[in-house]
Amino acid sequence: MAESRSLTDWIAWLSPGVLVLVGLALFFLPVPPTSMIGIALIVVGVALWVLDYVGVRGAGGGGDET
């Protein structure tokens, strides 16, 4: 049986992609401040994807470590 995802799981999975897309839109606007904000959003989105792939997010508990 397939495991269903909750709405918060989908939002957490899609939010880095949305950051990258909004960053790309802002980057291509011909105003320097929006381009800088766009670059920052792209970097944050990619960093979140990398952290999620590596497993840093959500690795905060559940173990028996003493």
GROMACS elastic network, one bead per residue, 0.5 to 0.9 nm:
[ bonds ]
;  ai    aj funct       b0    kb
    5     8     6  0.80998   500
    5     9     6  0.59699   500
    5    10     6  0.68104   500
    6     9     6  0.52398   500
    6    10     6  0.65896   500
    6    11     6  0.88446   500
    7    10     6  0.51878   500
    7    11     6  0.62316   500
    7    12     6  0.86137   500
    8    11     6  0.50074   500
    8    12     6  0.60153   500
    8    13     6  0.84760   500
    9    12     6  0.51382   500
    9    13     6  0.61286   500
    9    14     6  0.85968   500
   10    13     6  0.50518   500
   10    14     6  0.60045   500
   10    15     6  0.83967   500
   11    14     6  0.51569   500
   11    15     6  0.57659   500
   12    15     6  0.55153   500
   12    16     6  0.77595   500
   13    16     6  0.69767   500
   13    17     6  0.79559   500
   13    49     6  0.85346   500
   13    52     6  0.87240   500
   14    17     6  0.53524   500
   14    18     6  0.63129   500
   14    19     6  0.88017   500
   15    18     6  0.50298   500
   15    19     6  0.61900   500
   15    20     6  0.86948   500
   15    45     6  0.77216   500
   15    48     6  0.88770   500
   16    19     6  0.50205   500
   16    20     6  0.62888   500
   16    21     6  0.87137   500
   16    41     6  0.89207   500
   16    42     6  0.85250   500
   16    44     6  0.76011   500
   16    46     6  0.67630   500
   16    47     6  0.83572   500
   16    48     6  0.60709   500
   16    49     6  0.62616   500
   17    20     6  0.50944   500
   17    21     6  0.62047   500
   17    22     6  0.86115   500
   17    42     6  0.88939   500
   17    45     6  0.64418   500
   17    46     6  0.81244   500
   17    49     6  0.82283   500
   18    21     6  0.50696   500
   18    22     6  0.60577   500
   18    23     6  0.82936   500
   18    45     6  0.78234   500
   19    22     6  0.52597   500
   19    23     6  0.59041   500
   19    24     6  0.85326   500
   19    38     6  0.87752   500
   19    41     6  0.55764   500
   19    42     6  0.62964   500
   19    43     6  0.89127   500
   19    44     6  0.74739   500
   19    45     6  0.52638   500
   19    46     6  0.86056   500
   20    24     6  0.61006   500
   20    25     6  0.86522   500
   20    38     6  0.81189   500
   20    39     6  0.87838   500
   20    41     6  0.61146   500
   20    43     6  0.77805   500
   20    44     6  0.79893   500
   20    45     6  0.53631   500
   20    46     6  0.71816   500
   21    24     6  0.50945   500
   21    25     6  0.62938   500
   21    26     6  0.86780   500
   21    38     6  0.89904   500
   21    41     6  0.86970   500
   21    42     6  0.76867   500
   22    25     6  0.50570   500
   22    26     6  0.61790   500
   22    27     6  0.84654   500
   22    38     6  0.70103   500
   22    41     6  0.73791   500
   22    42     6  0.80319   500
   23    26     6  0.51186   500
   23    27     6  0.59304   500
   23    28     6  0.87165   500
   23    34     6  0.87249   500
   23    35     6  0.80457   500
   23    37     6  0.69955   500
   23    39     6  0.60833   500
   23    40     6  0.72943   500
   23    42     6  0.51314   500
   23    43     6  0.86770   500
   23    45     6  0.86454   500
   24    28     6  0.63792   500
   24    29     6  0.89397   500
   24    35     6  0.85074   500
   24    38     6  0.59334   500
   24    39     6  0.75554   500
   24    41     6  0.83102   500
   24    42     6  0.69700   500
   25    28     6  0.55316   500
   25    29     6  0.67947   500
   25    35     6  0.87529   500
   25    38     6  0.71560   500
   26    29     6  0.53389   500
   26    30     6  0.86566   500
   26    31     6  0.87485   500
   26    34     6  0.52913   500
   26    35     6  0.55954   500
   26    36     6  0.82765   500
   26    37     6  0.70075   500
   26    39     6  0.81695   500
   27    30     6  0.78368   500
   27    31     6  0.85470   500
   27    32     6  0.84603   500
   27    34     6  0.62453   500
   27    36     6  0.70152   500
   27    37     6  0.74378   500
   27    39     6  0.63579   500
   28    31     6  0.84772   500
   28    34     6  0.83793   500
   28    35     6  0.66721   500
   28    38     6  0.82635   500
   29    32     6  0.80644   500
   29    34     6  0.66171   500
   29    35     6  0.65621   500
   30    34     6  0.78753   500
   30    35     6  0.74094   500
   31    34     6  0.56792   500
   31    35     6  0.64221   500
   32    35     6  0.50494   500
   32    36     6  0.62999   500
   32    37     6  0.87480   500
   33    36     6  0.51610   500
   33    37     6  0.62900   500
   33    38     6  0.85358   500
   34    37     6  0.50143   500
   34    38     6  0.59509   500
   34    39     6  0.85727   500
   35    39     6  0.61947   500
   35    40     6  0.86402   500
   36    39     6  0.51447   500
   36    40     6  0.62842   500
   36    41     6  0.87007   500
   37    40     6  0.50645   500
   37    41     6  0.61955   500
   37    42     6  0.86394   500
   38    41     6  0.51198   500
   38    42     6  0.61734   500
   38    43     6  0.86315   500
   39    42     6  0.51106   500
   39    43     6  0.62015   500
   39    44     6  0.86449   500
   40    43     6  0.51528   500
   40    44     6  0.61611   500
   40    45     6  0.85546   500
   41    44     6  0.50951   500
   41    45     6  0.60037   500
   41    46     6  0.85334   500
   42    45     6  0.51246   500
   42    46     6  0.61309   500
   42    47     6  0.84578   500
   43    46     6  0.52525   500
   43    47     6  0.60082   500
   43    48     6  0.85971   500
   44    47     6  0.50224   500
   44    48     6  0.61483   500
   44    49     6  0.86503   500
   45    48     6  0.51784   500
   45    49     6  0.63230   500
   45    50     6  0.87382   500
   46    49     6  0.50279   500
   46    50     6  0.62022   500
   46    51     6  0.85928   500
   47    50     6  0.50685   500
   47    51     6  0.60728   500
   47    52     6  0.84787   500
   48    51     6  0.50517   500
   48    52     6  0.59993   500
   48    53     6  0.84561   500
   48    57     6  0.85942   500
   49    52     6  0.51070   500
   49    53     6  0.60896   500
   49    54     6  0.85966   500
   50    53     6  0.50058   500
   50    54     6  0.60663   500
   50    55     6  0.83947   500
   50    56     6  0.89029   500
   51    54     6  0.51276   500
   51    55     6  0.59635   500
   51    56     6  0.53450   500
   51    57     6  0.64287   500
   52    56     6  0.60963   500
   52    57     6  0.56480   500
   52    58     6  0.83820   500
   53    56     6  0.79186   500
   53    57     6  0.88063   500
   54    57     6  0.83830   500
   55    58     6  0.70245   500
   55    59     6  0.64803   500
   56    59     6  0.55408   500
   56    60     6  0.81353   500
   57    60     6  0.75684   500
   58    61     6  0.76580   500
   59    62     6  0.81867   500
   60    63     6  0.88402   500
   61    64     6  0.86898   500
   62    65     6  0.88682   500
   63    66     6  0.89834   500
